[in-house]
Amino acid sequence: MLLNTGKLAGRTLFITGASRGIGKAIALKAAQDGANIVIAAKTADPHPKLPGTIFTAAEEIEAVGGKALPCVVDVRDESSIASAVDTAVKQFGGIDIVINNASAISLTGTLATPMKKYDLMHQINTRGTYLVSKLCVPHLLKSINPHILNISPPLSMSPRWFKDHVAYTMAKYGMSMCVLGMAEEFRQDGIAANALWPKTAIITAAMEMLGGKEVGSQCRKPEIMADAAYVILCKDSHSYTGNFAVDETVLRAEGITDFDHYAVEPGKTLIPDFFLEEFDTMNAEQMISEAGGKPKFEEGKEVGQAEGKDQAEGQVAQVFVRIEGLLSPELVEKTKALYEFEVTGDEPGKWYLDLKNGSGSCGPGDPPATADVKFTMNSGDFFKMFTGSLKPTTAFMMGKMKLSGDMGKAMKLEKLMGKMKSRL
């Protein structure tokens, strides 16, 4: 674990979205040094679905040795930001560090993204980051080691990061473009501008809303981002600027080699995060290869032969023949989900898997009711996924699989595949 050095003692951090998640974790890490934390977030009253408010965060910050200033801030509203900045300067004498953490997400394609949601993401992510930085810069200029740190990804023009959620990617990359520009604009003034992004998925309230509580076992805790941010914020702002850092890489450079304590469940396979080049198609294919083993169907007899089925039915049909033999009321009770598969490529068609009703059922065609999750993928990749040579998370990250619907129930199917593959 990364130990505190005391370098942030007495420094004032203005953190957006600091009432929970990564923002709060960074606040708590800095507070252990005795830093002053401006909690700039919207949640003043308890939210029915999300934990924490600016006031509960303030209590936690002060409990570990920091000083807290909870401010109700909507980063879309210039006057609320300006008011919080003025209050912070009056109370703490200045602002030394800005953390642009507040963000909105919607992983939807162009036709499925209402303009209201598009505007929300761009107003919070890109415009909010720009505006908070702009209003804090006059005070950062007076600091001895000023930093702007945006929780945003490395910039990449790879089409795969745009094609499935272009509106979100544009909004998130807007935060990173602020880093690119401001690092150079304020280099001579000594204000550092950097970005930090996680190597793996981080368990936060937002992640749970996207993927359900079950997704947590394949995530790391926000503390890994907090430790990496701490390292960056303690660096000399004149020499460390314009970087697009990744949490694990930052910590490895500090001599950290054991990352198990950051995992929600040590030993579990971690979901890689979006936007990182190391998870490009070439490396992902290598990961699949290194996972080892050919699909069961490639070993010896084809399943179609073993079951007396015509091989012309294809591999997708073979998968469903075997799945049908695994159905049971117990499996339905554990899963409670209805899945739809739109298969493209050599064996195009629609299929369904009903693990919601009775003893379960599956077959070609539309599901008997509206599906909880819809998957779209090539028949070859479908076959690989159900036979264990392509992990669903890898398929999703590589753009080989699209899904819509309940992410929590999608994760249940991934667990189910792990049990199925030994019998398929």
HUKAHU-V128377 format. One record per residue. N is the residue number from 1. SS is DSSP state (helix for helix, strand for strand, loop for the rest). PSI is psi in radians with two decimals (* if undefined). D_FIRST is the distance of its C-alpha to the first C-alpha in whole Angstrom. Layout:
# HUKAHU-V128377
n | ss | psi | d_first
N | SS | PSI | D_FIRST
N | SS | PSI | D_FIRST
This chain:
# HUKAHU-V128377
n | ss | psi | d_first
1 | loop | 2.53 | 0
2 | loop | 2.12 | 4
3 | loop | 2.57 | 6
4 | loop | 2.58 | 10
5 | loop | -0.19 | 13
6 | loop | 0.04 | 15
7 | loop | -0.33 | 17
8 | loop | 0.18 | 18
9 | loop | 2.26 | 20
10 | loop | -0.11 | 23
11 | loop | 2.64 | 22
12 | strand | 2.13 | 24
13 | strand | 2.24 | 22
14 | strand | 1.89 | 25
15 | strand | 2.09 | 23
16 | strand | 2.53 | 25
17 | loop | 0.63 | 24
18 | loop | 0.17 | 22
19 | loop | -0.23 | 23
20 | loop | 3.04 | 21
21 | helix | -2.49 | 19
22 | helix | -0.71 | 17
23 | helix | -0.78 | 19
24 | helix | -0.67 | 18
25 | helix | -0.72 | 14
26 | helix | -0.71 | 14
27 | helix | -0.78 | 17
28 | helix | -0.65 | 15
29 | helix | -0.81 | 12
30 | helix | -0.62 | 15
31 | helix | -0.49 | 16
32 | loop | -0.36 | 14
33 | loop | -0.20 | 15
34 | loop | 0.52 | 19
35 | loop | 2.81 | 20
36 | strand | 2.27 | 23
37 | strand | 2.11 | 22
38 | strand | 1.96 | 25
39 | strand | 1.67 | 25
40 | strand | 1.67 | 27
41 | strand | 2.93 | 28
42 | loop | -0.48 | 31
43 | loop | 1.72 | 30
44 | loop | -0.60 | 32
45 | loop | 2.59 | 33
46 | loop | 2.37 | 32
47 | loop | 2.46 | 32
48 | loop | -0.46 | 33
49 | loop | -0.32 | 31
50 | loop | 2.41 | 28
51 | loop | 2.64 | 26
52 | loop | 2.59 | 25
53 | loop | 3.07 | 27
54 | helix | -0.46 | 27
55 | helix | -0.66 | 28
56 | helix | -0.63 | 25
57 | helix | -0.70 | 22
58 | helix | -0.71 | 24
59 | helix | -0.74 | 24
60 | helix | -0.70 | 20
61 | helix | -0.78 | 19
62 | helix | -0.48 | 22
63 | helix | -0.45 | 20
64 | loop | 0.11 | 17
65 | loop | 0.02 | 19
66 | loop | 3.05 | 20
67 | strand | 2.38 | 24
68 | strand | 2.50 | 25
69 | strand | 1.71 | 28
70 | strand | 2.21 | 28
71 | strand | 2.25 | 31
72 | strand | 1.97 | 32
73 | loop | 2.23 | 32
74 | loop | 1.96 | 34
75 | loop | -0.10 | 33
76 | loop | -0.24 | 36
77 | loop | 1.90 | 38
78 | helix | -0.69 | 38
79 | helix | -0.62 | 40
80 | helix | -0.60 | 37
81 | helix | -0.82 | 34
82 | helix | -0.69 | 36
83 | helix | -0.75 | 37
84 | helix | -0.70 | 33
85 | helix | -0.81 | 33
86 | helix | -0.74 | 36
87 | helix | -0.71 | 34
88 | helix | -0.76 | 31
89 | helix | -0.70 | 33
90 | helix | -0.69 | 35
91 | helix | -0.70 | 32
92 | helix | -0.09 | 30
93 | loop | -0.05 | 32
94 | loop | -3.07 | 31
95 | loop | 2.25 | 28
96 | loop | -0.52 | 25
97 | strand | 2.39 | 23
98 | strand | 2.23 | 24
99 | strand | 1.93 | 22
100 | strand | 1.65 | 24
101 | loop | -0.50 | 23
102 | loop | 2.36 | 26
103 | loop | 2.67 | 27
104 | loop | 2.55 | 30
105 | loop | 2.46 | 30
106 | loop | 1.88 | 33
107 | loop | 1.17 | 33
108 | loop | 2.64 | 37
109 | loop | 3.09 | 39
110 | loop | -0.87 | 42
111 | loop | -0.37 | 45
112 | loop | 0.11 | 42
113 | loop | 1.84 | 41
114 | loop | 2.60 | 43
115 | helix | -0.47 | 43
116 | helix | -0.72 | 42
117 | helix | -0.67 | 38
118 | helix | -0.87 | 39
119 | helix | -0.72 | 39
120 | helix | -0.84 | 37
121 | helix | -0.73 | 34
122 | helix | -0.60 | 35
123 | helix | -0.66 | 36
124 | helix | -0.91 | 32
125 | helix | -1.12 | 30
126 | helix | -1.01 | 33
127 | helix | -0.71 | 35
128 | helix | -0.76 | 32
129 | helix | -0.80 | 30
130 | helix | -0.80 | 33
131 | helix | -0.77 | 34
132 | helix | -0.78 | 31
133 | helix | -0.81 | 30
134 | helix | -0.77 | 34
135 | helix | -0.39 | 34
136 | helix | -0.37 | 31
137 | helix | -0.76 | 32
138 | helix | -0.54 | 35
139 | helix | -0.59 | 32
140 | helix | -0.59 | 30
141 | loop | -0.38 | 33
142 | loop | -0.09 | 33
143 | loop | 2.69 | 29
144 | loop | -0.40 | 28
145 | loop | 1.20 | 25
146 | loop | 2.46 | 25
147 | strand | 2.48 | 23
148 | strand | 2.19 | 24
149 | strand | 2.04 | 22
150 | strand | 2.32 | 23
151 | loop | 1.50 | 21
152 | loop | 2.81 | 24
153 | loop | 2.87 | 24
154 | loop | 2.53 | 25
155 | loop | 2.34 | 29
156 | loop | 2.40 | 31
157 | loop | 0.34 | 35
158 | loop | 2.18 | 34
159 | helix | -0.46 | 37
160 | helix | -0.38 | 35
161 | helix | -0.09 | 32
162 | loop | -0.64 | 35
163 | loop | -0.53 | 38
164 | loop | -0.33 | 36
165 | loop | 1.08 | 35
166 | helix | -0.65 | 37
167 | helix | -0.78 | 37
168 | helix | -0.77 | 33
169 | helix | -0.77 | 32
170 | helix | -0.77 | 34
171 | helix | -0.70 | 33
172 | helix | -0.70 | 29
173 | helix | -0.45 | 30
174 | helix | -0.66 | 32
175 | helix | -0.72 | 29
176 | helix | -0.58 | 28
177 | helix | -0.52 | 31
178 | helix | -0.70 | 31
179 | helix | -0.87 | 28
180 | helix | -0.81 | 30
181 | helix | -0.81 | 33
182 | helix | -0.52 | 32
183 | helix | -0.73 | 30
184 | helix | -0.71 | 33
185 | helix | -0.69 | 35
186 | loop | 0.26 | 33
187 | loop | -0.82 | 32
188 | loop | -0.36 | 34
189 | loop | -0.14 | 33
190 | loop | 0.23 | 30
191 | loop | 2.07 | 28
192 | strand | 2.47 | 25
193 | strand | 2.05 | 25
194 | strand | 2.87 | 23
195 | strand | 2.63 | 22
196 | strand | 2.36 | 19
197 | strand | 2.55 | 19
198 | loop | 2.55 | 17
199 | loop | -0.60 | 17
200 | strand | 2.93 | 18
201 | loop | 2.48 | 19
202 | strand | 2.32 | 17
203 | loop | 1.99 | 18
204 | loop | 3.01 | 20
205 | helix | -0.68 | 24
206 | helix | -0.71 | 25
207 | helix | -0.70 | 24
208 | helix | -0.62 | 25
209 | helix | -0.60 | 28
210 | helix | -0.77 | 29
211 | helix | -0.03 | 28
212 | loop | 2.87 | 28
213 | helix | -0.45 | 26
214 | helix | -0.40 | 26
215 | helix | -0.35 | 24
216 | helix | -0.56 | 21
217 | helix | -0.31 | 20
218 | helix | 0.37 | 20
219 | loop | 2.88 | 17
220 | strand | 2.89 | 14
221 | loop | 2.74 | 13
222 | loop | -0.33 | 13
223 | helix | -0.46 | 10
224 | helix | -0.64 | 9
225 | helix | -0.65 | 12
226 | helix | -0.75 | 11
227 | helix | -0.73 | 8
228 | helix | -0.71 | 11
229 | helix | -0.71 | 14
230 | helix | -0.76 | 12
231 | helix | -0.83 | 12
232 | helix | -0.77 | 16
233 | helix | -0.33 | 17
234 | loop | -0.12 | 16
235 | loop | 2.80 | 18
236 | loop | 2.10 | 22
237 | loop | -0.39 | 24
238 | loop | -0.51 | 27
239 | loop | -0.39 | 25
240 | loop | 1.65 | 23
241 | loop | 2.69 | 25
242 | loop | 0.38 | 26
243 | loop | 2.52 | 23
244 | strand | 1.59 | 22
245 | strand | 2.68 | 19
246 | strand | 2.35 | 17
247 | helix | -0.88 | 13
248 | helix | -0.68 | 12
249 | helix | -0.75 | 14
250 | helix | -0.78 | 13
251 | helix | -0.60 | 10
252 | helix | -0.63 | 11
253 | helix | -0.36 | 13
254 | loop | 0.08 | 11
255 | loop | 0.08 | 10
256 | loop | 2.20 | 7
257 | loop | -0.37 | 10
258 | loop | 2.01 | 8
259 | loop | 0.13 | 8
260 | helix | -0.64 | 10
261 | helix | -0.23 | 8
262 | helix | -0.29 | 9
263 | strand | 2.49 | 12
264 | loop | -0.78 | 15
265 | loop | 1.67 | 16
266 | loop | 2.40 | 15
267 | loop | -0.32 | 17
268 | loop | 2.59 | 19
269 | loop | 2.26 | 21
270 | loop | 2.48 | 19
271 | loop | 2.16 | 21
272 | strand | 2.61 | 21
273 | loop | 2.86 | 22
274 | loop | 2.86 | 25
275 | loop | -0.01 | 26
276 | loop | 2.26 | 24
277 | helix | -0.45 | 27
278 | helix | -0.24 | 25
279 | helix | 0.55 | 26
280 | loop | 3.05 | 29
281 | helix | -0.72 | 32
282 | helix | -0.86 | 32
283 | helix | -0.62 | 29
284 | helix | -0.71 | 29
285 | helix | -0.65 | 32
286 | helix | -0.70 | 30
287 | helix | -0.72 | 28
288 | helix | -0.78 | 31
289 | helix | -0.74 | 32
290 | helix | -0.33 | 30
291 | helix | -0.42 | 29
292 | loop | 2.73 | 33
293 | loop | 2.35 | 36
294 | loop | 2.73 | 39
295 | loop | 2.58 | 40
296 | helix | -0.60 | 42
297 | helix | -0.33 | 45
298 | helix | -0.12 | 45
299 | loop | 1.97 | 45
300 | loop | -2.29 | 49
301 | loop | 2.59 | 51
302 | loop | 2.58 | 50
303 | helix | -0.66 | 50
304 | helix | -0.67 | 53
305 | helix | -0.77 | 55
306 | helix | -0.57 | 53
307 | loop | 0.05 | 54
308 | loop | 0.31 | 57
309 | loop | 2.70 | 56
310 | loop | 2.21 | 58
311 | helix | -0.37 | 55
312 | helix | -0.31 | 56
313 | helix | -0.44 | 54
314 | helix | 2.95 | 51
315 | helix | -0.60 | 48
316 | helix | -0.80 | 47
317 | helix | -0.66 | 50
318 | helix | -0.69 | 49
319 | helix | -0.79 | 45
320 | helix | -0.51 | 47
321 | helix | -0.78 | 49
322 | helix | -0.69 | 46
323 | helix | -0.69 | 44
324 | helix | -0.61 | 48
325 | helix | -0.20 | 48
326 | helix | -0.14 | 44
327 | loop | 2.53 | 45
328 | loop | 2.76 | 45
329 | helix | -0.58 | 45
330 | helix | -0.70 | 42
331 | helix | -0.70 | 40
332 | helix | -0.76 | 42
333 | helix | -0.63 | 41
334 | helix | -0.51 | 37
335 | helix | -0.90 | 37
336 | loop | 0.90 | 40
337 | strand | 2.62 | 40
338 | strand | 2.18 | 42
339 | strand | 2.50 | 42
340 | strand | 2.41 | 44
341 | strand | 2.14 | 43
342 | strand | 1.87 | 45
343 | strand | 2.31 | 46
344 | strand | -3.09 | 47
345 | helix | -2.46 | 48
346 | helix | -0.45 | 50
347 | helix | 1.14 | 50
348 | loop | 2.62 | 50
349 | strand | 3.02 | 51
350 | strand | 2.47 | 49
351 | strand | 2.81 | 48
352 | strand | 2.74 | 46
353 | strand | 1.93 | 44
354 | strand | 1.81 | 45
355 | strand | 0.71 | 43
356 | loop | -0.43 | 44
357 | loop | 2.41 | 47
358 | loop | -2.25 | 49
359 | loop | 0.10 | 48
360 | loop | 2.71 | 47
361 | strand | 2.88 | 48
362 | strand | 2.83 | 48
363 | strand | -3.08 | 50
364 | strand | 2.73 | 52
365 | loop | -3.02 | 52
366 | loop | 2.64 | 51
367 | loop | 2.77 | 49
368 | loop | -0.27 | 51
369 | loop | 3.14 | 49
370 | loop | 2.23 | 47
371 | loop | 2.56 | 44
372 | loop | -0.58 | 40
373 | strand | 2.40 | 39
374 | strand | 2.26 | 41
375 | strand | 2.45 | 39
376 | strand | 2.15 | 41
377 | strand | 2.87 | 41
378 | strand | 2.54 | 43
379 | helix | -0.65 | 45
380 | helix | -0.73 | 43
381 | helix | -0.60 | 39
382 | helix | -0.83 | 40
383 | helix | -0.81 | 41
384 | helix | -0.69 | 38
385 | helix | -0.77 | 36
386 | helix | -0.24 | 38
387 | loop | 0.11 | 38
388 | loop | -0.03 | 35
389 | loop | -0.03 | 35
390 | loop | 2.00 | 33
391 | loop | 2.44 | 30
392 | helix | -0.71 | 31
393 | helix | -0.67 | 28
394 | helix | -0.74 | 29
395 | helix | -0.72 | 32
396 | helix | -0.81 | 31
397 | helix | -0.54 | 29
398 | loop | -0.10 | 32
399 | loop | 0.20 | 34
400 | loop | -0.26 | 36
401 | strand | 2.31 | 36
402 | strand | 2.53 | 37
403 | strand | 2.64 | 36
404 | strand | 2.61 | 37
405 | strand | -2.60 | 37
406 | loop | 1.90 | 35
407 | helix | -0.57 | 32
408 | helix | -0.71 | 31
409 | helix | -0.49 | 34
410 | helix | -0.70 | 33
411 | helix | -0.56 | 30
412 | helix | -0.67 | 32
413 | helix | -0.62 | 34
414 | helix | -0.74 | 31
415 | helix | -0.72 | 31
416 | helix | -0.68 | 34
417 | helix | -0.66 | 35
418 | helix | -0.62 | 32
419 | helix | -0.58 | 35
420 | helix | -0.67 | 38
421 | loop | -0.48 | 37
422 | loop | -0.24 | 38
423 | loop | -0.04 | 41
424 | loop | * | 42
